[in-house]
Amino acid sequence: MGYPYRNYQGVFGEQDISWPEQMVHLENIKLTISKFNYEIPEHLHTDLTQLFFIENGSGKLISDGQSFSFAGPCILFVPNGILHGFQFSKDIKGEVLTLATSLFDDCLKGLPDISHYYQDMRYLPFHEELASFDELMSTRLRFHAELKVKRIARQKIIQLLLQILIVRLYRLIVEHVTLEFPNDNRTLSYYNRFLRLVKQQHNNAWTVADYAKELHISSGHLNRVCRNLVNKSALQLIHEQLKRESKKMLLTSDKSISEIAYKLGFSDPSHFSKFFKKHEEQTPLQYRRKAIDRRDILR
């Protein structure tokens, strides 16, 4: 039997898309949504975070059977792992900025006081704050410029623009009235809390049983939650996060392989090498050397 929630890899239901860990995508809402008769059924993204910039038009956001109306100018924020669907009016105008959640999380790491504001869906209307909306739209236009042409340090500039956008939105969330969409779905709540714990821990020290205990459920219950939502075991999701953190440390730190292994909670560097090779079909050292070689070629 299939799992009960639609889990989309693409922005509006496409399943043949593989998203790189630092991917950013900007798309015209009307051009895409019209192909689906302006309606998207309830679904979730496990690896994508989205910002909808609505200039004109209106619609309804559906989450776990509940319906919430919105109208432009506004911004809708939808984090990963949240059930949501849409009904758009035919005069809808705007764009959706879709980010690999790993990139969004990287941006939030430097902003610890802000991250908890981005755990739930939010609706930010700008009917009384048109100047603030125009300011955010200008940041969106800078994304357009960076995404059009491949230039030196493009990824770094995109990350900085994202941080500017995140902080500006945070300021508006705090200073003005915004709607935080409630999420009472217990399965989704357990899943999202589990993912947050895995990201906070980001090492091999905790077992599935440790995470389940922190959530006050059994290991079997946690595995059922994960399989129902993404058709993966809790251990697979732990290993995916550990793999992402391993690759990041190999690329961005000058620590030795042994130091990285211990930092990630492995009792022996050889265990880390076996884990990494099993998932990447190359050793950590080979992965790091290839990355350095690619960097040298680009210089």
LUMZASE-715968 format. One record per residue: residue number from 0; x, y, z of N, C-alpha, C in turn. Coordinates in Angstrom, 1 decimal. Layout:
N
R/NUM/X/Y/Z/X/Y/Z/X/Y/Z .
...
***
This chain:
299
R/0/0.9/-1.2/0.0/0.0/0.0/0.0/0.9/1.2/0.0 .
R/1/0.5/2.3/-0.8/1.3/3.5/-0.9/1.2/4.3/0.3 .
R/2/2.2/5.2/0.6/2.1/6.1/1.7/1.1/7.2/1.5 .
R/3/0.4/7.7/2.5/-0.8/8.5/2.3/-0.6/9.9/1.9 .
R/4/0.6/10.5/1.9/0.9/11.9/1.6/1.6/12.0/0.3 .
R/5/1.2/12.9/-0.6/1.9/13.1/-1.8/3.2/13.8/-1.5 .
R/6/4.4/13.3/-1.9/5.7/13.9/-1.6/6.3/14.3/-2.9 .
R/7/6.2/15.6/-3.3/6.6/16.1/-4.6/8.1/16.4/-4.6 .
R/8/8.8/16.0/-5.6/10.2/16.4/-5.8/10.3/17.7/-6.5 .
R/9/9.4/18.0/-7.4/9.4/19.2/-8.1/8.5/20.3/-7.4 .
R/10/8.5/21.5/-8.0/7.8/22.6/-7.4/6.3/22.4/-7.4 .
R/11/5.7/22.0/-8.5/4.2/21.8/-8.5/3.8/20.4/-8.9 .
R/12/4.6/19.4/-8.5/4.1/18.0/-8.7/5.0/17.2/-9.6 .
R/13/6.1/17.8/-10.2/7.0/17.1/-11.0/7.7/16.1/-10.2 .
R/14/7.9/14.8/-10.7/8.6/13.8/-9.9/9.9/13.4/-10.6 .
R/15/10.2/14.0/-11.7/11.4/13.6/-12.4/12.6/14.6/-12.3 .
R/16/12.6/15.3/-11.1/13.6/16.3/-10.9/14.5/15.9/-9.7 .
R/17/15.8/16.0/-9.9/16.7/15.8/-8.8/17.3/17.1/-8.4 .
R/18/17.1/17.6/-7.2/17.6/18.9/-6.7/18.9/18.8/-6.1 .
R/19/19.9/19.5/-6.7/21.3/19.6/-6.0/21.1/20.2/-4.7 .
R/20/22.1/20.0/-3.8/22.0/20.4/-2.4/22.0/22.0/-2.3 .
R/21/22.5/22.7/-3.3/22.6/24.1/-3.2/21.7/24.8/-4.2 .
R/22/20.7/24.1/-4.7/19.8/24.6/-5.8/18.9/25.8/-5.4 .
R/23/18.8/26.7/-6.3/17.9/27.8/-6.2/17.1/27.9/-7.6 .
R/24/15.8/28.0/-7.5/15.0/28.1/-8.7/13.9/29.1/-8.6 .
R/25/13.8/30.0/-9.6/12.8/31.0/-9.6/11.8/30.8/-10.8 .
R/26/10.5/30.8/-10.5/9.6/30.3/-11.6/8.3/31.2/-11.5 .
R/27/7.8/31.5/-12.7/6.5/32.3/-12.9/5.4/31.4/-12.4 .
R/28/4.6/31.9/-11.5/3.5/31.0/-10.9/2.4/30.8/-12.0 .
R/29/2.0/31.8/-12.7/0.8/31.6/-13.6/1.2/30.7/-14.8 .
R/30/2.4/30.9/-15.3/2.8/30.0/-16.5/2.7/28.5/-16.1 .
R/31/3.1/28.2/-14.9/3.2/26.8/-14.5/1.8/26.3/-14.0 .
R/32/1.2/27.2/-13.1/0.0/26.7/-12.4/-1.2/26.6/-13.4 .
R/33/-1.2/27.3/-14.5/-2.3/27.2/-15.5/-2.4/25.8/-16.1 .
R/34/-1.2/25.1/-16.2/-1.2/23.8/-16.7/-2.0/22.8/-15.8 .
R/35/-2.1/23.2/-14.5/-2.8/22.3/-13.6/-4.2/22.8/-13.2 .
R/36/-4.8/23.7/-14.1/-6.1/24.3/-13.9/-6.2/25.1/-12.6 .
R/37/-5.0/25.7/-12.3/-4.9/26.6/-11.1/-5.1/26.0/-9.8 .
R/38/-5.0/24.7/-9.7/-5.2/23.9/-8.4/-4.1/22.9/-8.3 .
R/39/-3.5/22.9/-7.0/-2.5/21.9/-6.7/-3.0/21.2/-5.5 .
R/40/-3.1/19.8/-5.5/-3.6/19.1/-4.4/-2.6/19.1/-3.2 .
R/41/-3.1/18.8/-2.0/-2.2/18.8/-0.8/-1.0/17.9/-1.0 .
R/42/0.1/18.3/-0.7/1.4/17.6/-0.8/2.4/18.1/0.2 .
R/43/3.6/17.5/0.2/4.7/18.1/0.9/6.0/17.9/0.1 .
R/44/7.0/18.7/0.5/8.3/18.6/0.0/9.3/18.2/1.1 .
R/45/10.0/17.2/1.0/10.9/16.8/2.1/12.2/17.6/2.0 .
R/46/12.6/18.0/0.8/13.9/18.6/0.6/13.9/20.0/0.1 .
R/47/12.7/20.6/0.0/12.5/21.9/-0.6/11.8/22.9/0.3 .
R/48/12.3/24.2/0.3/11.6/25.3/1.0/11.2/26.3/0.0 .
R/49/10.0/26.9/0.2/9.5/27.8/-0.9/9.0/29.2/-0.3 .
R/50/9.2/30.2/-1.2/8.7/31.5/-0.9/7.8/31.9/-2.1 .
R/51/6.6/32.2/-1.9/5.7/32.7/-3.0/5.5/34.2/-2.9 .
R/52/6.0/34.9/-4.0/5.8/36.3/-4.1/4.6/36.6/-4.9 .
R/53/3.5/37.0/-4.2/2.2/37.2/-4.9/2.0/38.7/-5.1 .
R/54/2.1/39.2/-6.4/1.9/40.6/-6.7/0.4/40.9/-6.8 .
R/55/-0.3/40.2/-7.6/-1.7/40.4/-7.8/-2.5/39.0/-7.7 .
R/56/-3.8/39.1/-7.6/-4.6/37.9/-7.6/-4.8/37.4/-6.1 .
R/57/-5.5/36.3/-6.0/-5.8/35.7/-4.7/-5.8/34.2/-4.8 .
R/58/-6.2/33.6/-3.7/-6.3/32.2/-3.7/-6.5/31.6/-2.3 .
R/59/-6.4/30.3/-2.2/-6.6/29.6/-0.9/-5.4/28.7/-0.7 .
R/60/-4.9/28.7/0.5/-3.9/27.7/0.8/-4.6/26.6/1.7 .
R/61/-4.4/25.4/1.3/-5.1/24.3/2.0/-4.0/23.5/2.7 .
R/62/-4.2/23.2/4.0/-3.3/22.5/4.8/-4.0/21.6/5.8 .
R/63/-3.8/20.3/5.6/-4.4/19.3/6.4/-5.9/19.4/6.5 .
R/64/-6.6/19.7/5.3/-8.0/19.9/5.3/-8.5/21.2/5.6 .
R/65/-7.7/22.1/6.1/-8.1/23.5/6.5/-7.8/24.4/5.3 .
R/66/-8.6/25.5/5.1/-8.4/26.4/4.0/-8.2/27.8/4.6 .
R/67/-7.2/28.5/4.0/-6.8/29.9/4.4/-6.7/30.7/3.2 .
R/68/-7.4/31.9/3.2/-7.5/32.8/2.0/-6.3/33.7/2.1 .
R/69/-5.8/34.1/0.9/-4.7/35.1/0.8/-5.0/35.9/-0.5 .
R/70/-4.4/37.1/-0.5/-4.5/38.0/-1.6/-3.3/38.9/-1.7 .
R/71/-2.9/39.2/-3.0/-1.7/40.0/-3.2/-2.0/41.5/-3.0 .
R/72/-0.9/42.2/-2.7/0.5/41.8/-2.6/0.7/41.1/-1.2 .
R/73/1.4/39.9/-1.3/1.7/39.2/-0.1/2.8/38.2/-0.4 .
R/74/3.3/37.6/0.7/4.3/36.5/0.6/3.9/35.4/1.4 .
R/75/4.0/34.2/0.8/3.7/32.9/1.5/5.0/32.2/1.7 .
R/76/5.3/31.8/2.9/6.5/31.0/3.2/6.0/29.6/3.6 .
R/77/6.6/28.6/2.8/6.3/27.2/3.1/7.6/26.4/3.3 .
R/78/7.8/26.0/4.6/9.1/25.2/4.8/8.9/23.8/4.4 .
R/79/10.0/23.0/4.4/9.9/21.6/4.0/9.1/20.8/5.0 .
R/80/8.5/19.7/4.6/7.9/18.8/5.5/6.5/19.3/6.0 .
R/81/5.9/20.3/5.3/4.6/20.8/5.7/3.6/20.5/4.6 .
R/82/2.5/20.0/5.0/1.4/19.6/4.1/0.7/20.9/3.6 .
R/83/0.6/21.0/2.2/0.0/22.2/1.7/-0.5/22.0/0.3 .
R/84/-1.5/22.7/-0.1/-2.0/22.7/-1.5/-2.6/24.1/-1.8 .
R/85/-2.9/24.3/-3.1/-3.3/25.7/-3.5/-4.5/25.7/-4.4 .
R/86/-5.3/26.7/-4.3/-6.3/27.1/-5.3/-6.0/28.6/-5.7 .
R/87/-5.6/28.8/-6.9/-5.2/30.2/-7.3/-6.3/30.8/-8.2 .
R/88/-6.5/32.1/-8.1/-7.4/32.8/-9.1/-6.7/32.9/-10.4 .
R/89/-7.4/33.1/-11.5/-6.9/33.1/-12.8/-6.1/34.3/-13.1 .
R/90/-6.3/35.4/-12.3/-5.5/36.6/-12.5/-4.2/36.6/-11.6 .
R/91/-3.8/35.5/-11.1/-2.6/35.4/-10.2/-1.4/35.9/-11.0 .
R/92/-0.6/36.7/-10.3/0.7/37.2/-10.8/1.7/37.1/-9.7 .
R/93/2.8/36.5/-10.0/3.9/36.4/-9.1/4.9/35.3/-9.4 .
R/94/5.8/35.1/-8.5/6.8/34.0/-8.7/7.0/33.2/-7.4 .
R/95/7.5/32.0/-7.6/7.9/31.2/-6.5/9.4/30.9/-6.5 .
R/96/10.0/31.2/-5.3/11.4/31.0/-5.2/11.5/29.6/-4.4 .
R/97/12.1/28.7/-5.1/12.3/27.3/-4.5/13.7/27.1/-4.2 .
R/98/14.0/26.6/-2.9/15.4/26.4/-2.5/15.6/25.0/-2.0 .
R/99/16.7/24.4/-2.2/17.1/23.2/-1.6/17.1/23.5/-0.1 .
R/100/16.4/22.7/0.7/16.4/23.0/2.2/17.8/23.0/2.8 .
R/101/18.7/22.3/2.3/20.1/22.3/2.8/20.7/23.7/2.7 .
R/102/20.4/24.4/1.6/20.9/25.7/1.4/20.2/26.7/2.3 .
R/103/18.9/26.6/2.5/18.2/27.4/3.4/18.7/27.2/4.8 .
R/104/18.9/26.0/5.2/19.5/25.7/6.6/20.9/26.3/6.7 .
R/105/21.7/26.3/5.7/23.0/26.9/5.7/22.9/28.4/6.0 .
R/106/21.9/29.0/5.4/21.8/30.5/5.6/21.3/30.7/7.0 .
R/107/20.5/29.9/7.6/20.0/30.1/8.9/21.0/29.8/10.0 .
R/108/22.0/29.0/9.7/23.1/28.7/10.7/23.8/29.9/11.2 .
R/109/23.9/30.9/10.4/24.5/32.2/10.9/23.5/33.1/11.5 .
R/110/22.3/32.7/11.7/21.2/33.5/12.2/20.4/32.7/13.3 .
R/111/21.1/32.3/14.3/20.4/31.4/15.3/19.2/32.0/16.0 .
R/112/19.1/33.3/16.2/18.0/34.0/16.8/16.7/34.0/15.9 .
R/113/16.9/33.7/14.7/15.9/33.9/13.7/15.2/32.6/13.3 .
R/114/16.0/31.5/13.3/15.6/30.2/12.7/14.2/29.7/13.2 .
R/115/13.9/29.9/14.4/12.6/29.3/14.9/11.4/30.0/14.3 .
R/116/11.6/31.2/13.7/10.5/31.9/13.0/10.2/31.2/11.7 .
R/117/11.0/30.3/11.2/10.9/29.7/9.9/10.6/28.2/10.0 .
R/118/10.0/27.8/11.1/9.6/26.4/11.2/8.2/26.1/10.7 .
R/119/7.3/27.1/10.6/6.0/26.9/10.2/5.6/27.8/9.0 .
R/120/4.5/27.5/8.3/4.1/28.3/7.2/3.7/29.7/7.7 .
R/121/3.9/30.7/6.8/3.5/32.1/7.2/2.9/32.8/6.0 .
R/122/2.0/33.7/6.3/1.3/34.6/5.4/1.6/36.0/5.8 .
R/123/2.3/36.7/4.9/2.7/38.1/5.1/2.0/39.0/4.1 .
R/124/0.9/39.6/4.5/0.2/40.6/3.6/0.9/41.9/3.6 .
R/125/0.8/42.6/2.5/1.5/43.9/2.3/0.5/45.0/1.8 .
R/126/-0.7/44.9/2.1/-1.7/45.9/1.6/-1.4/47.3/2.2 .
R/127/-0.9/47.3/3.4/-0.6/48.6/4.1/0.9/48.9/4.1 .
R/128/1.7/48.0/3.5/3.2/48.1/3.5/3.7/47.9/2.1 .
R/129/3.2/48.7/1.1/3.7/48.5/-0.3/5.2/48.8/-0.4 .
R/130/5.7/49.7/0.3/7.1/50.1/0.2/8.0/48.9/0.6 .
R/131/7.6/48.2/1.7/8.3/47.0/2.2/8.2/45.9/1.1 .
R/132/7.1/45.7/0.5/6.9/44.7/-0.5/7.8/45.0/-1.7 .
R/133/7.9/46.2/-2.1/8.7/46.6/-3.3/10.2/46.4/-2.9 .
R/134/10.6/46.6/-1.7/12.0/46.3/-1.2/12.3/44.9/-1.4 .
R/135/11.4/44.0/-1.0/11.6/42.5/-1.1/11.6/42.1/-2.6 .
R/136/10.8/42.7/-3.4/10.7/42.4/-4.8/12.0/42.8/-5.5 .
R/137/12.7/43.9/-5.0/14.0/44.3/-5.6/15.0/43.2/-5.3 .
R/138/15.0/42.6/-4.1/15.9/41.5/-3.8/15.6/40.3/-4.7 .
R/139/14.3/40.1/-5.0/14.0/39.0/-5.9/14.6/39.2/-7.3 .
R/140/14.5/40.5/-7.8/15.1/40.8/-9.1/16.6/40.6/-9.1 .
R/141/17.3/40.8/-8.0/18.7/40.5/-7.9/19.0/39.0/-8.0 .
R/142/18.0/38.2/-7.5/18.1/36.7/-7.7/18.1/36.4/-9.2 .
R/143/17.1/37.1/-9.9/17.0/36.9/-11.4/18.3/37.2/-12.1 .
R/144/18.9/38.3/-11.7/20.2/38.7/-12.4/21.3/37.6/-12.1 .
R/145/21.4/37.1/-10.9/22.4/36.1/-10.6/22.2/34.8/-11.2 .
R/146/20.9/34.4/-11.3/20.6/33.1/-11.8/20.7/33.0/-13.4 .
R/147/20.6/34.2/-14.0/20.7/34.2/-15.5/22.0/33.8/-16.1 .
R/148/23.1/34.3/-15.4/24.4/34.1/-16.0/25.3/33.5/-14.9 .
R/149/26.1/32.5/-15.4/27.1/31.9/-14.4/28.3/32.8/-14.3 .
R/150/28.6/33.3/-13.1/29.7/34.2/-12.9/30.5/33.7/-11.7 .
R/151/31.7/34.3/-11.5/32.5/33.9/-10.4/31.8/34.2/-9.1 .
R/152/31.9/33.3/-8.1/31.3/33.5/-6.8/29.8/33.7/-6.8 .
R/153/29.1/33.1/-7.8/27.7/33.3/-7.9/26.9/32.7/-6.7 .
R/154/27.4/31.5/-6.3/26.7/30.8/-5.2/26.8/31.5/-3.9 .
R/155/28.0/32.2/-3.7/28.2/33.0/-2.5/27.2/34.2/-2.5 .
R/156/27.1/34.9/-3.6/26.2/36.0/-3.7/24.8/35.6/-3.5 .
R/157/24.4/34.5/-4.1/23.0/33.9/-3.9/22.8/33.7/-2.4 .
R/158/23.8/33.1/-1.7/23.6/32.8/-0.3/23.4/34.1/0.5 .
R/159/24.2/35.1/0.2/24.1/36.4/0.8/22.8/37.1/0.6 .
R/160/22.3/37.0/-0.7/21.0/37.5/-1.0/19.9/36.8/-0.2 .
R/161/20.0/35.5/0.0/19.1/34.8/0.7/19.1/35.2/2.2 .
R/162/20.2/35.4/2.7/20.3/35.9/4.1/19.7/37.3/4.3 .
R/163/19.9/38.1/3.3/19.3/39.5/3.4/17.7/39.3/3.3 .
R/164/17.3/38.4/2.5/15.8/38.2/2.3/15.3/37.6/3.6 .
R/165/16.0/36.7/4.2/15.5/36.0/5.5/15.4/37.0/6.6 .
R/166/16.4/37.9/6.7/16.4/38.9/7.8/15.4/40.0/7.6 .
R/167/15.2/40.4/6.3/14.1/41.4/6.0/12.7/40.8/6.4 .
R/168/12.5/39.6/6.0/11.2/38.9/6.3/11.0/38.8/7.8 .
R/169/12.1/38.4/8.5/12.1/38.3/10.0/11.7/39.6/10.6 .
R/170/12.3/40.7/10.1/12.0/42.0/10.6/10.5/42.3/10.5 .
R/171/9.9/42.0/9.3/8.5/42.2/9.0/7.6/41.3/9.9 .
R/172/8.0/40.1/10.1/7.3/39.2/10.9/7.2/39.7/12.4 .
R/173/8.3/40.3/12.9/8.3/40.8/14.2/7.5/42.1/14.4 .
R/174/7.7/43.0/13.4/7.2/44.4/13.5/5.7/44.5/13.1 .
R/175/5.2/43.5/12.2/3.9/43.6/11.7/3.1/42.3/12.0 .
R/176/1.8/42.4/11.8/0.9/41.3/12.0/1.1/40.3/10.9 .
R/177/1.4/39.1/11.2/1.5/38.0/10.2/0.7/36.8/10.6 .
R/178/0.2/36.0/9.7/-0.5/34.8/10.1/0.4/33.6/10.0 .
R/179/0.4/32.9/11.1/1.2/31.6/11.2/0.1/30.5/11.0 .
R/180/0.2/29.7/10.0/-0.8/28.7/9.8/-0.6/27.6/10.8 .
R/181/-1.6/27.2/11.5/-1.5/26.1/12.5/-1.3/24.8/11.8 .
R/182/-0.6/23.9/12.5/-0.3/22.6/12.0/-0.5/21.6/13.1 .
R/183/-1.7/20.9/13.1/-2.1/20.0/14.2/-1.9/18.6/13.8 .
R/184/-1.4/18.3/12.6/-1.2/16.9/12.2/-0.1/16.3/13.0 .
R/185/-0.4/15.3/13.8/0.6/14.7/14.7/1.7/14.0/14.0 .
R/186/1.4/13.3/12.9/2.4/12.6/12.1/3.4/13.6/11.6 .
R/187/2.9/14.7/11.0/3.9/15.7/10.4/4.6/16.4/11.5 .
R/188/4.0/16.6/12.7/4.7/17.2/13.8/5.8/16.3/14.3 .
R/189/5.6/15.0/14.4/6.7/14.1/14.9/7.8/14.1/13.8 .
R/190/7.4/14.1/12.5/8.4/14.0/11.5/9.3/15.3/11.5 .
R/191/8.7/16.4/11.5/9.4/17.7/11.5/10.3/17.9/12.7 .
R/192/9.8/17.5/13.9/10.6/17.6/15.1/11.8/16.6/15.0 .
R/193/11.6/15.5/14.5/12.7/14.5/14.3/13.7/15.1/13.4 .
R/194/13.3/15.7/12.2/14.3/16.3/11.3/15.1/17.4/12.0 .
R/195/14.4/18.2/12.8/15.1/19.3/13.5/16.1/18.8/14.4 .
R/196/15.8/17.7/15.1/16.7/17.1/16.1/17.9/16.5/15.3 .
R/197/17.7/15.9/14.2/18.8/15.3/13.4/19.7/16.4/12.9 .
R/198/19.2/17.5/12.5/20.0/18.6/12.0/20.8/19.3/13.1 .
R/199/20.2/19.3/14.3/20.9/19.9/15.5/22.0/19.0/15.9 .
R/200/21.8/17.7/15.9/22.8/16.7/16.3/23.9/16.5/15.3 .
R/201/23.5/16.4/14.0/24.3/16.2/12.8/25.6/15.4/13.1 .
R/202/25.5/14.3/13.9/26.6/13.4/14.0/26.1/12.0/14.3 .
R/203/27.0/11.0/14.4/26.6/9.6/14.5/26.4/9.2/15.9 .
R/204/26.3/10.1/16.9/26.3/9.7/18.3/24.9/9.1/18.7 .
R/205/23.8/9.7/18.1/22.5/9.3/18.5/21.9/8.1/17.7 .
R/206/21.3/7.2/18.3/20.6/6.1/17.6/19.2/6.5/17.3 .
R/207/18.5/5.6/16.5/17.0/5.8/16.3/16.3/5.8/17.6 .
R/208/16.7/5.0/18.5/16.1/4.9/19.8/16.2/6.2/20.6 .
R/209/17.4/6.8/20.5/17.6/8.1/21.2/16.7/9.2/20.7 .
R/210/16.5/9.2/19.4/15.6/10.2/18.8/14.2/9.9/19.2 .
R/211/13.8/8.7/19.2/12.4/8.3/19.5/12.1/8.6/21.0 .
R/212/13.1/8.4/21.9/13.0/8.7/23.3/12.7/10.2/23.5 .
R/213/13.5/11.0/22.7/13.4/12.5/22.8/12.0/13.0/22.4 .
R/214/11.4/12.2/21.4/10.1/12.6/20.9/8.9/11.9/21.7 .
R/215/9.3/11.1/22.7/8.4/10.4/23.6/7.5/9.4/22.8 .
R/216/8.1/8.7/21.8/7.4/7.7/21.1/8.4/6.5/20.9 .
R/217/7.9/5.4/20.4/8.8/4.2/20.3/9.6/4.3/19.0 .
R/218/10.6/3.5/18.8/11.4/3.4/17.6/10.5/3.0/16.4 .
R/219/9.7/2.0/16.7/8.8/1.5/15.7/7.8/2.6/15.2 .
R/220/7.3/3.4/16.1/6.4/4.5/15.8/7.1/5.5/14.9 .
R/221/8.4/5.9/15.3/9.2/6.8/14.5/9.4/6.3/13.1 .
R/222/9.7/5.0/13.0/9.9/4.5/11.6/8.7/4.5/10.8 .
R/223/7.5/4.2/11.4/6.2/4.3/10.7/6.0/5.7/10.2 .
R/224/6.2/6.7/11.0/6.1/8.1/10.7/6.9/8.4/9.4 .
R/225/8.2/8.0/9.4/9.1/8.3/8.3/8.7/7.6/7.1 .
R/226/8.3/6.3/7.2/7.9/5.5/6.0/6.6/6.1/5.4 .
R/227/5.6/6.5/6.3/4.4/7.0/5.8/4.6/8.3/5.0 .
R/228/5.5/9.1/5.4/5.7/10.4/4.8/6.7/10.4/3.6 .
R/229/7.8/9.7/3.7/8.8/9.7/2.7/9.3/8.4/2.2 .
R/230/8.6/7.3/2.7/9.0/5.9/2.3/10.5/5.6/2.6 .
R/231/11.0/6.2/3.7/12.3/5.9/4.1/12.3/5.6/5.6 .
R/232/13.3/4.8/6.1/13.4/4.6/7.5/14.0/5.8/8.2 .
R/233/13.8/5.8/9.6/14.5/6.9/10.3/16.0/6.8/10.2 .
R/234/16.6/5.6/10.2/18.0/5.5/10.0/18.5/6.1/8.7 .
R/235/17.7/5.8/7.6/18.1/6.4/6.3/18.2/7.9/6.3 .
R/236/17.2/8.5/7.0/17.2/10.0/7.1/18.3/10.5/7.9 .
R/237/18.7/9.8/9.0/19.8/10.1/9.8/21.1/10.1/9.0 .
R/238/21.2/9.0/8.2/22.4/8.8/7.4/22.5/9.8/6.3 .
R/239/21.4/10.2/5.7/21.4/11.3/4.7/21.9/12.6/5.2 .
R/240/21.4/13.0/6.4/21.9/14.2/7.0/23.4/14.1/7.4 .
R/241/23.8/12.9/7.9/25.2/12.7/8.2/26.1/12.8/7.0 .
R/242/25.6/12.3/5.9/26.3/12.3/4.6/26.5/13.8/4.1 .
R/243/25.4/14.6/4.2/25.4/16.0/3.8/26.4/16.8/4.7 .
R/244/26.4/16.5/6.0/27.3/17.2/6.9/28.8/16.8/6.6 .
R/245/29.0/15.5/6.3/30.3/15.0/6.0/30.9/15.7/4.8 .
R/246/30.1/15.8/3.7/30.6/16.4/2.5/30.9/17.9/2.7 .
R/247/30.0/18.6/3.5/30.2/20.0/3.8/31.5/20.2/4.5 .
R/248/31.8/19.4/5.5/33.0/19.5/6.3/34.3/19.2/5.4 .
R/249/34.1/18.2/4.6/35.3/17.9/3.7/35.6/19.0/2.7 .
R/250/34.6/19.7/2.3/34.7/20.8/1.3/35.1/22.2/1.9 .
R/251/34.7/22.4/3.2/34.8/23.8/3.7/35.8/23.9/4.9 .
R/252/36.2/22.7/5.4/37.1/22.8/6.6/38.5/22.3/6.2 .
R/253/39.5/22.7/7.0/40.8/22.2/6.8/41.2/21.1/7.8 .
R/254/40.2/20.6/8.4/40.4/19.5/9.4/40.8/18.2/8.6 .
R/255/41.6/17.3/9.2/42.0/16.1/8.7/40.8/15.1/8.6 .
R/256/40.9/14.1/7.8/39.8/13.1/7.7/39.5/12.5/9.1 .
R/257/40.5/12.2/9.9/40.4/11.7/11.2/39.6/12.7/12.1 .
R/258/40.0/13.9/12.1/39.3/14.9/12.9/37.9/15.1/12.5 .
R/259/37.6/15.0/11.2/36.2/15.1/10.8/35.4/13.9/11.3 .
R/260/36.0/12.7/11.2/35.4/11.4/11.7/35.0/11.5/13.1 .
R/261/35.9/12.0/14.0/35.6/12.1/15.4/34.6/13.2/15.7 .
R/262/34.6/14.3/14.9/33.7/15.4/15.1/32.3/14.9/14.8 .
R/263/32.2/14.0/13.8/30.9/13.5/13.4/30.4/12.3/14.2 .
R/264/31.1/12.0/15.3/30.7/11.0/16.2/31.1/9.5/15.9 .
R/265/32.0/9.3/14.9/32.5/8.0/14.7/33.6/7.7/15.6 .
R/266/33.6/6.4/16.2/34.6/6.0/17.1/35.9/5.7/16.5 .
R/267/35.9/5.5/15.2/37.2/5.2/14.5/37.1/5.8/13.1 .
R/268/38.2/6.5/12.6/38.2/7.0/11.3/37.9/6.0/10.2 .
R/269/38.2/4.8/10.4/38.0/3.7/9.4/36.5/3.5/9.2 .
R/270/35.7/3.6/10.3/34.3/3.5/10.3/33.7/4.6/9.4 .
R/271/34.2/5.8/9.6/33.7/6.9/8.8/34.0/6.7/7.3 .
R/272/35.2/6.2/7.0/35.6/6.0/5.6/34.7/4.9/5.0 .
R/273/34.3/3.9/5.7/33.4/2.8/5.2/32.0/3.4/5.0 .
R/274/31.6/4.2/5.9/30.2/4.8/5.8/30.2/5.7/4.6 .
R/275/31.2/6.5/4.4/31.2/7.5/3.3/31.3/6.8/1.9 .
R/276/32.2/5.7/1.9/32.4/5.0/0.6/31.1/4.2/0.2 .
R/277/30.4/3.7/1.2/29.1/3.0/1.0/28.1/3.9/0.3 .
R/278/28.1/5.2/0.7/27.1/6.1/0.2/27.5/6.9/-1.1 .
R/279/28.9/7.1/-1.2/29.4/8.0/-2.3/30.2/7.2/-3.3 .
R/280/30.5/6.0/-3.0/31.4/5.1/-3.9/32.8/5.7/-4.1 .
R/281/33.2/6.4/-3.1/34.6/6.9/-3.0/34.9/7.2/-1.6 .
R/282/36.2/7.2/-1.3/36.6/7.5/0.1/36.5/9.0/0.4 .
R/283/36.5/9.5/1.6/36.5/10.9/1.9/37.6/11.6/1.3 .
R/284/38.8/11.0/1.3/40.0/11.6/0.8/39.9/11.8/-0.7 .
R/285/39.3/10.8/-1.4/39.1/10.9/-2.9/38.1/12.0/-3.2 .
R/286/37.1/12.1/-2.4/36.0/13.1/-2.6/36.6/14.5/-2.4 .
R/287/37.4/14.7/-1.4/38.1/16.0/-1.1/39.0/16.4/-2.3 .
R/288/39.9/15.4/-2.7/40.9/15.7/-3.7/40.2/16.1/-5.0 .
R/289/39.1/15.4/-5.4/38.4/15.7/-6.7/37.8/17.1/-6.6 .
R/290/37.3/17.5/-5.4/36.7/18.8/-5.3/37.8/19.9/-5.4 .
R/291/39.0/19.6/-4.8/40.1/20.6/-5.0/40.6/20.7/-6.4 .
R/292/40.6/19.5/-7.1/41.0/19.5/-8.5/40.1/20.4/-9.4 .
R/293/38.7/20.2/-9.1/37.7/21.0/-9.8/37.9/22.5/-9.6 .
R/294/38.2/22.8/-8.3/38.4/24.2/-7.9/39.6/24.8/-8.7 .
R/295/40.7/24.0/-8.8/41.9/24.5/-9.4/41.7/24.7/-10.9 .
R/296/40.8/23.9/-11.5/40.5/24.0/-13.0/39.8/25.3/-13.2 .
R/297/38.9/25.7/-12.3/38.0/26.8/-12.5/38.8/28.1/-12.2 .
R/298/40.0/28.1/-11.6/40.7/29.3/-11.3/41.3/29.9/-12.6 .
***
